[in-house]
């Protein structure tokens, strides 16, 4: 009987999660697509700065504002750290940059262009994110790295892995770059997962980089390796960093 009760409790937990997920899925399906310009502009070549002019944002018309009249100007190639309590709007602010949402008022600009004046494809091609939770597919390591640029050849994949400090670890795996990541990505360590997402960002070669708690899921030994990879990735790019560890933000040009 105890095992039956445990099984029932576990099943109810899964059912609750499924109901929550179905609600989220419904919200996604009901969301209005972002509008695309009829005559999109073109980002200039080279390093790009980022501006927010009077940006306000709320999750829904009846919700309290998360951001109110945010004004920032970040020079090309600089590193900016965002520090604040949980729920203060750090992640929301950064997810306006790749245009996951449009602000309720004000404008977000990259390279002087309002993001609403370029296509979402253009925005995503010039930005990259490395998040706290590494998102990997059930594919080979090679395919996971070049997810951001499917036309990348093997030499470019290896160069990105070397820059991300993970090439040697990949070569230690039984099938090297052909190693298939399992569904839970449990056949590689959390540090390796994070370094793979950094390698993916390298191969994307973005002008604007967002690092959201990118070292929080690794141990202190692996953190140094991830820090080195992120420092190399930030070089020459306008970068944003969210982190609670002082070691991650102490080299920033600006702290907001």
C-alpha positions in Angstrom: 0.0 0.0 0.0 2.7 2.6 0.8 4.3 2.0 -2.6 0.9 2.5 -4.3 0.4 5.8 -2.4 3.8 7.0 -3.4 3.1 6.1 -7.0 -0.2 8.0 -6.8 1.5 11.1 -5.2 4.1 11.1 -7.9 1.5 10.8 -10.7 -0.4 13.7 -9.2 2.7 15.8 -9.2 3.3 15.0 -12.9 -0.3 15.8 -13.6 0.0 19.2 -11.9 3.1 20.0 -13.9 1.3 19.0 -17.1 -1.6 21.2 -16.4 0.7 24.2 -15.7 2.6 23.5 -18.9 -0.6 23.3 -21.0 -1.5 26.7 -19.6 1.9 28.1 -20.7 1.5 26.5 -24.1 -1.9 28.1 -24.6 -0.4 31.5 -23.7 2.3 31.0 -26.3 -0.2 29.9 -29.0 -2.4 32.9 -28.3 0.4 35.5 -28.3 0.5 38.0 -31.1 3.5 37.8 -33.4 5.9 40.7 -33.4 5.4 43.1 -36.2 8.0 43.2 -38.9 9.0 46.4 -40.9 8.0 46.6 -44.6 11.4 48.1 -45.4 13.9 46.9 -42.7 17.1 48.8 -42.1 20.6 47.3 -41.9 22.9 47.1 -38.9 26.2 48.7 -39.6 29.3 46.5 -39.7 31.7 46.2 -36.8 31.1 46.7 -33.0 27.6 47.9 -32.1 26.5 49.9 -29.1 23.2 49.4 -27.2 20.7 52.1 -26.1 17.5 52.1 -24.1 15.5 55.3 -24.4 12.7 55.7 -21.9 12.0 51.9 -21.9 9.0 50.7 -19.8 7.6 47.1 -19.8 5.0 45.1 -18.0 3.9 41.4 -18.5 0.3 42.2 -19.7 -1.8 45.3 -19.7 -3.1 44.7 -16.1 0.2 43.8 -14.6 2.5 46.1 -12.6 5.4 47.6 -14.5 8.7 45.6 -14.3 10.7 48.4 -15.9 9.9 52.1 -15.9 11.7 54.8 -18.0 15.0 53.0 -18.3 17.7 55.1 -20.0 21.1 53.6 -20.7 23.7 54.1 -23.4 26.4 51.5 -23.7 29.4 52.1 -25.9 30.5 49.4 -28.4 32.8 46.7 -27.0 32.1 47.4 -23.3 31.0 45.0 -20.6 28.1 46.0 -18.4 27.0 44.0 -15.3 23.5 44.1 -13.9 23.1 43.6 -10.2 19.9 43.6 -8.1 17.5 41.5 -6.1 15.7 38.6 -7.6 12.6 39.9 -9.4 14.1 43.4 -9.9 13.8 43.1 -13.7 17.4 42.2 -14.7 16.5 39.3 -17.0 13.5 41.1 -18.4 15.6 44.1 -19.3 18.2 41.9 -21.2 15.5 39.9 -23.0 14.3 43.1 -24.6 17.6 43.3 -26.4 17.2 40.2 -28.7 13.6 41.4 -29.0 11.8 38.6 -27.2 9.3 41.3 -26.4 8.8 44.9 -27.4 8.7 47.6 -24.7 5.4 49.1 -23.7 7.0 52.5 -24.4 10.4 53.8 -25.4 12.9 52.2 -27.7 15.7 49.6 -27.6 18.4 50.3 -30.2 21.4 48.4 -31.4 23.9 50.3 -33.5 21.5 53.2 -33.4 18.6 51.3 -35.0 15.3 50.8 -33.2 14.8 47.0 -33.1 11.3 47.5 -34.6 12.9 48.9 -37.7 14.8 45.7 -38.5 13.6 42.1 -38.8 13.8 39.7 -35.9 16.1 37.5 -37.9 18.5 40.4 -38.2 18.4 41.0 -34.5 18.9 37.3 -33.6 21.8 37.1 -36.0 23.7 39.9 -34.2 22.9 38.8 -30.6 23.7 35.6 -28.6 22.7 34.5 -25.1 24.4 32.1 -22.6 21.9 31.3 -19.9 22.0 29.6 -16.5 20.3 26.5 -17.9 22.2 25.1 -20.8 19.9 24.2 -23.6 21.2 21.3 -25.6 19.6 19.0 -28.1 19.6 15.2 -28.4 22.2 15.4 -31.2 25.9 15.2 -31.6 28.2 17.6 -29.9 29.2 18.9 -33.3 25.6 19.7 -34.2 24.9 21.3 -30.9 27.8 23.7 -31.3 26.8 24.7 -34.9 23.1 25.1 -34.0 23.6 28.9 -34.2 25.2 28.6 -37.7 24.3 25.3 -39.4 26.6 26.0 -42.4 29.7 26.1 -40.2 32.3 23.5 -41.3 34.2 21.2 -39.0 37.2 23.4 -38.7 35.0 26.3 -37.5 33.4 24.0 -35.0 36.7 22.9 -33.6 38.0 26.5 -33.5 34.9 27.5 -31.5 35.4 24.6 -29.1 39.1 25.6 -28.6 38.1 29.2 -27.9 35.5 27.9 -25.4 38.2 25.8 -23.6 36.4 22.5 -24.2 38.1 20.9 -27.2 40.4 18.7 -25.1 37.4 17.5 -23.0 35.5 16.6 -26.1 38.4 14.6 -27.5 38.4 12.6 -24.2 34.9 11.4 -24.9 34.5 8.0 -26.6 33.2 9.4 -29.9 34.7 12.9 -29.7 32.6 15.4 -31.6 30.2 12.6 -32.7 29.2 11.9 -29.1 25.4 12.2 -28.9 24.1 14.1 -26.0 21.3 12.1 -24.3 17.9 13.5 -23.5 18.8 14.9 -20.0 22.4 15.8 -21.1 23.5 13.6 -18.2 26.3 12.0 -20.2 28.4 15.2 -19.9 29.0 17.4 -16.8 27.3 20.7 -16.0 30.5 22.5 -16.7 30.8 20.9 -20.1 27.2 21.8 -20.9 28.0 25.4 -20.1 31.2 25.4 -22.2 29.3 24.0 -25.1 26.8 26.8 -25.1 29.8 29.2 -25.0 31.2 27.5 -28.0 27.9 27.9 -29.7 28.0 31.6 -29.0 31.6 31.8 -30.4 30.5 30.2 -33.7 27.5 32.6 -33.9 30.0 35.5 -33.7 27.5 38.0 -32.3 28.0 41.8 -31.9 26.0 41.8 -28.7 26.4 39.1 -26.0 24.1 38.4 -23.0 25.4 36.2 -20.1 22.6 35.5 -17.6 23.9 33.7 -14.5 26.2 31.7 -16.8 28.4 30.3 -14.0 25.8 29.7 -11.3 25.3 26.0 -12.2 29.0 25.0 -12.1 31.3 24.2 -9.2 34.2 26.5 -8.2 36.8 24.4 -9.9 35.0 24.6 -13.2 34.1 28.2 -12.7 37.6 29.4 -13.5 37.5 27.6 -16.9 34.1 29.0 -17.7 35.3 32.5 -16.7 38.3 32.3 -19.1 36.0 31.2 -21.9 33.5 34.0 -21.2 36.3 36.6 -21.1 37.5 35.5 -24.5 34.0 35.5 -25.8 33.3 39.1 -24.5 36.4 40.5 -26.2 35.4 43.0 -28.9 31.7 42.6 -28.2 29.1 44.7 -26.3 28.3 42.4 -23.4 25.8 42.2 -20.6 26.4 40.1 -17.5 24.0 39.1 -14.8 25.7 37.3 -11.9 25.6 37.1 -8.1 29.3 36.1 -7.8 31.6 39.0 -7.5 34.3 37.2 -9.5 32.0 37.3 -12.6 31.4 41.1 -12.6 34.5 42.6 -11.1 36.1 43.2 -14.5 33.0 45.0 -15.9 33.3 48.5 -17.4 30.0 49.5 -15.8 27.8 48.1 -13.1 24.1 49.0 -13.2 
